[in-house]
């Protein structure tokens, strides 16, 4: 081949390769809190695939499971600063105490109420989006996780009766609402970091755990969960978030691709979440746990006690005027 022909061939090849590839590609780092292969991990990777296809691979999302980029509180701060691009996780009330509004125990009591109160464009969703926006973060979607319950390492008589003192210590997250709830429904709340919880149950420092649901207990506590009480203590909602400046730097077509994929990500989860909760409860059973019976009446009675005793304390901590306004719009009179 002559030098002239070689140069011509090289030029044609370069043009073809350039035409076949995106003009540029952006890789976004996305953090979540569960291990690889968990339901959220699978859903997030489907979301990433949808974004890549919709943008002809101009936007690629690299998933970091199992809090590989830091715990959710730290990651939220990093998303606000742009050090981490995206995340799917619970909001951190240590960053802004008003985020406690979504953790109010018995804010909703069943799936029908949850689908209404936590829905896209609902008053509560708009409030969450506004709180994130103050940190330079945009909410793309929600991901309903489960209703919470109580994991027990020993049998407790009248476990679902909120009027009976059980004398049982429960590890609760270092969040005021959880400790007060445990105390006011007959347990003894012991705030401990998540990293210490399993050992605390294993060594008998506490007799159980509050603050998660069947999926979380199966993932992290199945070896010390002998009984599970599905008391619907709280509704867990995670949010798909992105650094606002990162989102703004994308062109309109790319932004639309993200929003469309995010809407699909959320709607698909609403369709499967309740069944997924039941599936995880059965996984606990297969792992050796017994599901303790709970009636709707017991949930209603527990909810009434918690709203009367726990809510006023948490609402005051958030700022009563602000919190009352949000709750009135979200659920009506409380």
C-alpha positions as CSV (number, residue, x, y, z in Angstrom):
1,X,0.0,0.0,0.0
2,X,1.4,3.4,-1.0
3,X,1.7,6.2,1.6
4,X,-1.0,8.2,-0.2
5,X,-3.4,5.3,-0.1
6,X,-2.5,4.6,3.6
7,X,-3.3,8.2,4.6
8,X,-6.6,8.0,2.7
9,X,-7.5,4.7,4.4
10,X,-6.6,6.1,7.8
11,X,-8.7,9.2,7.2
12,X,-11.8,7.1,6.1
13,X,-11.4,4.8,9.1
14,X,-11.2,7.6,11.5
15,X,-14.3,9.3,10.1
16,X,-16.3,6.1,10.3
17,X,-15.2,5.5,13.9
18,X,-16.1,9.0,14.8
19,X,-19.5,8.8,13.2
20,X,-20.3,5.5,14.9
21,X,-19.4,6.8,18.4
22,X,-21.2,9.4,20.5
23,X,-19.7,12.9,20.2
24,X,-19.1,12.7,23.9
25,X,-20.0,10.4,26.8
26,X,-20.8,11.3,30.4
27,X,-20.4,8.7,33.1
28,X,-22.4,9.4,36.3
29,X,-21.6,7.7,39.6
30,X,-24.7,6.4,41.4
31,X,-24.7,5.1,45.0
32,X,-27.2,2.9,46.8
33,X,-27.2,1.2,50.2
34,X,-28.0,-2.5,49.4
35,X,-25.7,-5.3,48.3
36,X,-25.2,-6.2,44.7
37,X,-28.1,-8.4,43.5
38,X,-30.7,-6.9,45.9
39,X,-34.0,-5.7,44.4
40,X,-32.9,-2.0,44.4
41,X,-29.6,-3.0,42.7
42,X,-31.5,-4.8,39.9
43,X,-33.9,-1.9,39.5
44,X,-31.2,0.7,39.4
45,X,-29.3,-1.2,36.7
46,X,-32.5,-1.4,34.6
47,X,-32.8,2.4,35.0
48,X,-29.1,2.8,33.9
49,X,-29.7,0.6,30.9
50,X,-32.8,2.6,29.9
51,X,-30.8,5.9,30.2
52,X,-28.0,4.5,28.1
53,X,-30.3,3.3,25.4
54,X,-32.3,6.6,25.3
55,X,-29.1,8.6,24.9
56,X,-27.3,6.3,22.5
57,X,-24.7,5.7,25.3
58,X,-24.0,9.4,25.7
59,X,-24.9,9.0,29.4
60,X,-23.7,6.0,31.2
61,X,-24.5,5.3,34.9
62,X,-21.9,3.5,37.0
63,X,-23.6,1.8,39.9
64,X,-21.9,1.6,43.3
65,X,-23.9,-0.8,45.6
66,X,-23.5,-1.5,49.4
67,X,-22.7,2.1,50.3
68,X,-19.3,1.8,48.5
69,X,-19.1,5.6,48.3
70,X,-20.0,6.2,51.9
71,X,-23.0,5.9,54.2
72,X,-26.2,7.5,53.0
73,X,-25.7,10.7,55.2
74,X,-22.3,11.3,53.7
75,X,-23.4,10.4,50.2
76,X,-26.3,13.0,50.5
77,X,-23.8,15.7,51.3
78,X,-21.5,14.6,48.5
79,X,-24.4,14.6,46.0
80,X,-25.1,18.2,47.1
81,X,-21.5,19.1,46.5
82,X,-21.3,17.2,43.2
83,X,-18.6,14.8,44.4
84,X,-21.1,12.0,43.8
85,X,-23.5,12.4,40.9
86,X,-26.5,10.4,41.9
87,X,-27.9,8.1,44.6
88,X,-31.0,6.1,45.6
89,X,-31.4,6.1,49.4
90,X,-33.4,7.4,52.3
91,X,-33.1,11.1,53.1
92,X,-30.8,12.1,56.0
93,X,-32.5,14.0,58.8
94,X,-29.0,14.8,60.2
95,X,-28.4,17.0,57.2
96,X,-31.8,18.7,57.6
97,X,-34.0,17.8,60.6
98,X,-37.1,18.6,58.6
99,X,-36.5,15.4,56.7
100,X,-38.0,13.7,59.8
101,X,-41.4,14.5,58.2
102,X,-41.1,11.4,56.0
103,X,-40.1,9.2,58.9
104,X,-43.0,10.0,61.1
105,X,-44.3,6.7,62.4
106,X,-47.7,5.8,61.1
107,X,-47.8,8.7,58.7
108,X,-49.7,6.1,56.6
109,X,-51.0,2.7,57.8
110,X,-51.4,0.7,54.6
111,X,-50.4,0.6,50.9
112,X,-53.5,2.4,49.7
113,X,-52.6,5.4,51.9
114,X,-48.9,5.2,50.9
115,X,-49.6,5.3,47.2
116,X,-51.6,8.5,47.7
117,X,-49.5,10.4,50.2
118,X,-46.0,9.5,48.7
119,X,-47.1,9.7,45.0
120,X,-45.3,11.9,42.5
121,X,-46.5,15.6,42.6
122,X,-48.2,14.9,46.0
123,X,-47.8,17.7,48.6
124,X,-45.3,15.5,50.5
125,X,-43.3,14.7,47.4
126,X,-43.1,18.4,46.6
127,X,-42.0,19.1,50.1
128,X,-39.2,16.5,49.9
129,X,-38.1,18.0,46.6
130,X,-38.0,21.5,48.1
131,X,-35.8,20.3,51.0
132,X,-33.4,18.5,48.6
133,X,-33.3,21.6,46.4
134,X,-31.9,23.7,49.2
135,X,-28.9,21.4,49.2
136,X,-28.4,21.6,45.4
137,X,-30.1,18.3,44.8
138,X,-32.8,17.4,42.3
139,X,-35.3,14.5,43.0
140,X,-35.9,12.4,39.9
141,X,-38.1,9.7,41.4
142,X,-39.1,7.8,44.5
143,X,-38.7,4.1,45.2
144,X,-41.2,2.7,47.8
145,X,-39.3,0.1,49.9
146,X,-41.6,-1.4,52.5
147,X,-43.6,-0.9,55.7
148,X,-41.4,-1.3,58.8
149,X,-41.7,-3.9,61.5
150,X,-39.8,-5.4,64.5
151,X,-37.2,-8.1,64.4
152,X,-37.1,-10.1,67.6
153,X,-34.5,-12.6,68.8
154,X,-36.8,-14.1,71.4
155,X,-40.5,-14.7,71.8
156,X,-42.5,-11.8,73.2
157,X,-46.0,-12.3,74.5
158,X,-48.5,-9.7,73.3
159,X,-45.9,-8.3,71.0
160,X,-48.4,-6.4,68.9
161,X,-50.3,-4.9,71.9
162,X,-49.1,-1.3,72.4
163,X,-50.6,-1.1,75.9
164,X,-48.5,-3.9,77.3
165,X,-45.0,-3.3,78.8
166,X,-42.7,-6.0,77.3
167,X,-39.5,-5.3,79.1
168,X,-37.6,-5.9,75.8
169,X,-34.8,-3.7,74.5
170,X,-34.9,-2.9,70.8
171,X,-32.1,-1.3,68.8
172,X,-33.5,1.8,67.1
173,X,-31.8,4.2,64.7
174,X,-30.4,7.3,66.4
175,X,-33.6,9.1,65.2
176,X,-35.9,10.6,67.9
177,X,-39.1,9.3,66.2
178,X,-38.0,5.6,66.4
179,X,-36.9,5.7,70.0
180,X,-40.1,7.5,71.2
181,X,-42.2,5.0,69.2
182,X,-40.5,2.0,70.8
183,X,-40.9,3.4,74.3
184,X,-44.5,4.4,73.8
185,X,-45.7,1.0,72.5
186,X,-44.3,-1.0,75.3
187,X,-40.7,-1.6,74.3
188,X,-37.4,0.0,75.4
189,X,-35.7,1.9,72.6
190,X,-31.9,1.8,72.5
191,X,-30.3,4.0,69.9
192,X,-27.3,2.4,68.2
193,X,-25.6,2.9,64.9
194,X,-26.5,0.4,62.2
195,X,-22.9,-1.0,62.2
196,X,-23.3,-2.1,65.8
197,X,-26.8,-3.5,65.6
198,X,-26.1,-7.1,64.6
199,X,-23.5,-7.6,67.3
200,X,-25.8,-6.0,69.9
201,X,-28.5,-8.5,69.1
202,X,-26.1,-11.4,68.9
203,X,-24.5,-10.6,72.3
204,X,-27.8,-9.9,74.0
205,X,-27.3,-6.2,74.5
206,X,-30.7,-5.8,72.8
207,X,-33.4,-8.4,72.1
208,X,-34.4,-7.1,68.7
209,X,-34.4,-4.3,66.1
210,X,-36.8,-1.6,65.0
211,X,-36.3,0.7,62.1
212,X,-36.3,-1.6,59.1
213,X,-38.7,-4.0,57.3
214,X,-38.6,-7.6,56.2
215,X,-36.3,-6.9,53.3
216,X,-33.8,-5.1,55.5
217,X,-34.0,-7.7,58.2
218,X,-33.5,-10.5,55.8
219,X,-30.5,-8.8,54.2
220,X,-28.7,-7.9,57.5
221,X,-30.4,-9.7,60.5
222,X,-31.8,-13.0,59.3
223,X,-29.3,-15.0,61.5
224,X,-30.6,-13.2,64.6
225,X,-34.3,-12.9,63.7
226,X,-36.4,-15.6,65.3
227,X,-39.7,-13.7,65.2
228,X,-40.9,-10.9,62.9
229,X,-43.7,-8.5,63.8
230,X,-45.1,-6.7,60.7
231,X,-46.5,-3.8,62.7
232,X,-46.2,-1.2,59.9
233,X,-44.2,1.0,62.2
234,X,-43.2,3.4,59.3
235,X,-43.3,3.6,55.6
236,X,-39.8,3.6,54.0
237,X,-39.4,5.6,50.8
238,X,-36.1,6.1,49.1
239,X,-35.4,8.8,46.5
240,X,-33.5,8.8,43.3
241,X,-31.5,12.0,43.4
242,X,-29.0,13.8,41.3
243,X,-26.7,16.9,41.8
244,X,-28.7,19.8,40.4
245,X,-25.7,21.3,38.5
246,X,-24.9,18.0,36.9
247,X,-28.5,17.7,35.7
248,X,-28.5,21.3,34.4
249,X,-25.3,20.6,32.4
250,X,-27.1,18.0,30.4
251,X,-29.0,19.0,27.2
252,X,-32.8,19.0,27.1
253,X,-32.9,15.6,25.3
254,X,-30.7,14.0,27.9
255,X,-32.7,15.5,30.8
256,X,-35.9,14.2,29.3
257,X,-34.3,10.7,28.9
258,X,-33.3,10.7,32.6
259,X,-36.8,11.9,33.7
260,X,-38.6,9.3,31.5
261,X,-36.4,6.5,32.8
262,X,-36.9,7.7,36.4
263,X,-40.7,7.7,36.0
264,X,-40.6,4.2,34.7
265,X,-38.2,3.2,37.6
266,X,-40.8,4.5,40.1
267,X,-44.0,3.3,38.5
268,X,-42.7,-0.3,38.1
269,X,-41.7,-0.3,41.8
270,X,-45.2,0.8,42.9
271,X,-46.6,-2.2,41.0
272,X,-44.3,-4.7,42.7
273,X,-43.5,-3.3,46.1
274,X,-46.3,-4.8,48.2
275,X,-45.7,-8.3,46.7
276,X,-42.0,-7.8,47.2
277,X,-42.6,-7.1,50.9
278,X,-44.6,-10.3,51.3
279,X,-41.8,-12.2,49.4
280,X,-39.2,-10.9,51.9
281,X,-41.4,-11.9,54.8
282,X,-41.5,-15.4,53.4
283,X,-37.7,-15.4,53.0
284,X,-37.4,-14.7,56.7
285,X,-39.7,-17.7,57.3
286,X,-37.5,-19.9,55.2
287,X,-34.5,-18.6,57.2
288,X,-36.1,-19.8,60.4
289,X,-38.2,-16.9,61.6
290,X,-41.8,-17.0,62.7
291,X,-44.2,-14.2,61.6
292,X,-46.2,-13.0,64.6
293,X,-49.8,-12.2,63.9
294,X,-50.9,-8.5,63.8
295,X,-54.5,-7.3,63.2
296,X,-55.6,-4.2,61.4
297,X,-57.2,-3.1,64.7
298,X,-53.8,-3.4,66.5
299,X,-52.1,-1.3,63.8
300,X,-54.8,1.3,64.1
301,X,-54.5,1.4,67.9
302,X,-50.8,1.6,67.8
303,X,-51.0,4.4,65.2
304,X,-53.4,6.4,67.5
305,X,-51.0,6.1,70.4
306,X,-48.0,7.1,68.4
307,X,-49.7,10.1,66.8
308,X,-50.8,11.3,70.2
309,X,-47.5,10.8,72.0
310,X,-44.7,10.8,69.5
311,X,-45.8,13.2,66.8
312,X,-46.0,16.4,69.0
313,X,-42.4,15.9,70.1
314,X,-41.0,15.3,66.6
315,X,-43.2,18.1,65.1
316,X,-41.8,20.6,67.6
317,X,-38.3,19.5,66.8
318,X,-38.9,20.2,63.1
319,X,-40.7,23.4,63.7
320,X,-44.4,23.2,64.5
321,X,-45.7,25.8,62.1
322,X,-43.8,24.3,59.1
323,X,-44.6,20.7,60.0
324,X,-48.2,21.3,60.7
325,X,-48.6,23.0,57.3
326,X,-47.0,20.1,55.5
327,X,-49.0,17.5,57.3
328,X,-52.3,19.3,56.7
329,X,-51.6,19.3,53.0
330,X,-50.3,15.8,52.9
331,X,-52.9,13.9,55.0
332,X,-55.4,16.5,56.1
333,X,-56.1,17.1,59.8
334,X,-53.9,15.2,62.2
